[in-house]
Amino acid sequence: MIVAIDPGVHACGVAVFRDAVLERAEYIDILHQGGPVALARAVAAWTGGATAIGRVVVEKPQVYVRRLSKGDPNDLIDLAVVVGALLATVQGVGETVLPQRWKGSVPKDIMNARILGRLSDAEKQRIVYPKRKTLGHNVVDSVGIGLWALKRL
């Protein structure tokens, strides 16, 4: 089993793959309550605390040159704390991957289409999108990270 995570400071896109097939993917949000450890625990609980998890692949924050960055670069520190909490809490062999490594610099809409294009119809039905459509890319990214780890992307 592989758990793939696209982390955020207050929420994460999480995808679970079993036998190289997407089992489920969802947006886990703690609604700004509890901090990184609470988020990591929520993700671990969502995975069922399964002992069968072989790998946990988490996107690692990446610093971009100033002209390409979005938002406050100090936010990456908070995000790095979340990544550490996830790796310490979710059972399995933890590893990180830089966004540049798993998706390159492909525009978001093109990358999302590629990710979803690699899934069967049954796998697509196992994705639970957040109510706010603008956050759906986090779930799709978690699926993409998992597909990358499985060499399906």
Secondary structure, DSSP 8 states (H G I E B T S, - for coil): -EEEEEE-SSEEEEEEEETTEEEEEEEEE-TT-SHHHHHHHHHHHHTTT-TT--EEEEE------GGG--S-TTHHHHHHHHHHHHHHHS-SEEEEE-HHHHHTT--HHHHHHHHHHTS-HHHHTTB---SSGGGHHHHHHHHHHHHHHTT--
